Amino acid sequence: MFDVQVNTAMSFMLRPQADMRQEITQDEFVLKPRVSVEQATDIFGNTVQRLVAPPGEFELSASVDALVGPTERVAEDAGFVSIHNLPAEILTYLLPSRYCESDRFGDMATQIVAGQALGSAQVQAITTWVRDKIRNVPLSSTFPVSAAEVNRRGEGVCRDLAHMGITLCRALCIPARLVVGYLDGLEPMDIHAWFEAYVGGRWWTFDPSVATAIDYRIVIARGRDAADVAIYNQYGPMLLPRYMRVSVSRV
């Protein structure tokens, strides 16, 4: 729920797309008061809802039912893909971005993965390092911070740990991207963030915030970093939600 002072242009990412890993069986997007909504697709393939919120209380609820299997664990033989063999659309995930200054982490990344086979073993080593060295502290940052700041602080929320993993991967020329969505059993429950790395010719899931043998995820959006996958953006005066609740139930 938002307390809106003036007509405010907003965009949301709260409606996941069906793909090979998730089947969307029901999807609701309800606004009070009702306003016109334009739905679009961004450059990363995410579904975006655009609207103008009127002054007063503005309430939004989104729900989704999805059929998903447990997260597939990366194959041990998923190797490094040479840059000249990468699909053209993957190349953007090698570059430094606003919250992932990979051009500043080459030496650190090289030290972290020393002795590891190229590819998935390197990403696993990075994920373990982030989980061990950067404390996952819910609510410790209310806005996105860069990997350099996360490394200096030594703590962050799930989004910050994912940024760190992405940055270290890119520093080794391994494409990596941020994912936001829902994770069954997360405590405390909230929108969750993790990352995917491109090894062995496909994208694989890595999560430095949690380490579970079996987990179930619903993907909402993917992008270079948090700037691309915010669940909402307002254009104009700062507008923060007065109330937000996230719940996940396995049926």
N, C-alpha and C positions, 0 to 999 in steps of 0.2 A: 504494500500500500504506500502511495506517495501523497504528500500534501503539496499540490501544485499551485503556484502563485499566479502564473501567467500562462497563456497558451504555449506549450513546450513541445517542440519536435523531439521525438524519441525513436530509438530502434531497439529491438529485442532479438535475442537468439535463445529461444526456448522451445523450439519445435524440431526435434531430431529427424533426420532423414533415414529411410530404410536403406540398407545395403546388405552385402553378403553376410555380415556378422550380426545384424539385428533386423528383425521384422517388426514393424510398427503396426499393431493391431487396433489401437485406438489413440486418438490425439485430440485434446480439447484445449482451446485458448479462449478464455472468457474475460471480458473487460466490463467494468462498472465505473462510470457510465459507458455505454456502448459508443464507440467511435469508429470511423472508417479505418481499415487496416489494409495497407499494401504489402504484399508478400513478394520478396525478391530473393535472388541467389547471389551471394558475393563471389569474389574471385577465387575463393578456396572451396566453393561448392556448398557452403553453409546456407541454411534457410534463415532469412532475416525478415522480421515484421516491422514495418514502418508506420508511424501514426503521429497524431498531434494530441497530446494530453490536455484536456481543458482545465481551467482553474477549479480548485476544490479537491476533495478526496478522489483519488484515482486508484482503483483497485484492479489488479491483474492476477489471474490464476491460470496455470498451465498444468496439464496432467497428460501422461502418456502411459500406455500399456505396450510392452515390447516383449518379444520372444528372443532371448539371448542365451547363448551357451557360456560356459566358464571361459575366462580369458585364456587364450592359447599361449603356452609358454614357448619362448623363442628356441628354435632349433640350434643345437650346439654347433652344427656345421654351417650356420648362416654366416657367410663370409663377407668381407669388405667388397663393395662394388666400386670398381675404378671409375673415376669421374667421367671419362669419355664413354662409359657404358651406361651412365644414368639416364633415365628418361628426361627430356627437357623440362617437364613440369616439376621435377624434383629439385632442380638446381637452386631454386630460391631458398630451400631449406638448408643450404650450406652457408648462406651469407650471414654476417652479423645483423642483428635487428635491435630494435629499441631496448628490449630488456635482456638481450642475450649477446653480449659483446664478445663473441667468440675469438675475435682477433687479438684479445688481450689475455687469452688463457692457454696458448699453445704449450708453453713450458710445463704448466701445471698438469694439463691433460696428458702429456707425454709421460710424466712421472707417475701418474695414477695408473696408467695401463701398461707400465713397463713389464715385459715378459709375457704379455697376453697375446694370443693369436689375433690376427686382424679380423674385425667384424664383431659378431655377437659377444664374444668373450670380453672385448674391450668395453662394450656398452654395459655388460653385466658388472664389470669392475667399476665403472663410473657410477652406476646405480648404487652399488654397495658403498662406495666411498661417500656419496652424498648422504645416504641414509645414516652412515656412521658419524659423519663430520658436521652435518648441518641439522640442528635440532628442529623437529617438526612441532611448532608451537601454534595451535589454533588461535586466531584473532591477534597474532603478534604483528601483523601488518594489515592495515585496512585499505591500502592501495598498492598497486604493483610496484615492485622495486627491481632494479636490474641485478644480474648475476654478480656483478662486482660488489654491490652493496650487500647482497645475501652472503657472499663469501666473507666480507668484512664483519658482518654481524654474527655469523655462525648460527643463525636461526631464521625461521620463516614459516609461512603457511605452505600448504601443498603446492600452490602455484609457484612459489619461490623456489622450492626444491626442484620442481620440474624445470624451471628456467635454468637452474644450475646444471642439471643433467643435459639439457639441450645444448647449452653453451659449450660444455666440455666435449660433447660428441662432434659438434660442428668444428671445433678447434682441431679435430683429427680428420676432417673431411668426411665425416659420417652424417648424412642428412638426418635432421631431427626436427620434430614439430610438437607444439603444445596441443593437448586435447582437454576439453572440459566436458563434464557429464555427471552421471550419477553412479555411485558405487554402493552396492548392497552391503549393509552392516557397518558402514562408516560411523565412527564415534569421535566427536559429536557430528551429527548429520548436517551436511551442507552440500552445495555444489562442489564437486571434486575436480582436481586437475592432475594430470599425469603427462607423460610424453611418449611419443612413438619414434623409433629410429628405423632407418631404411638399411637393412642388411640382408644378404642372401636374396636380393631381388624383390623384396616386399617390405611392408611396414609391420613392425612388431611392437607390442605394448611393454613399457617399462614404467615402474612406479616407485620412486624413491621414498614416498611417504608411508607406504604400507608394505608389509611382506606377508602375504597369505598364500597358502597352498592352492586354494581355489577361490576365485572371486567372480562376480557378475557385474558387468558395467553396461550402461547405456550412454552412447556418445551423443552429445549435443552439437559440438562444433570442433573444428580443427583449424590451426593457423600457425603463423611463425612464432608468435608469443602472445601475451595477454592483451596486447593492443588490438589483436585481430579477433578475439573470441570473448569479449565482454558480454555477459548475459543481458546488459542493457547499457545504452549510451543516451545521454540527454544533450541537446544542443542549445546552449544558452546558459542561464544562471545554474549554479550547482544545485542538483536535486538528488537527495539521498532518500532511500526508502525508510519510512517510519516503522515498518514491520515487514519481516520476511520469514517464511517458514519453508523448509525443505523436508520431505519425507520420502522414504523408499520402502516398499514392501514386496517381498517375494511371494508370489501366489503359487 
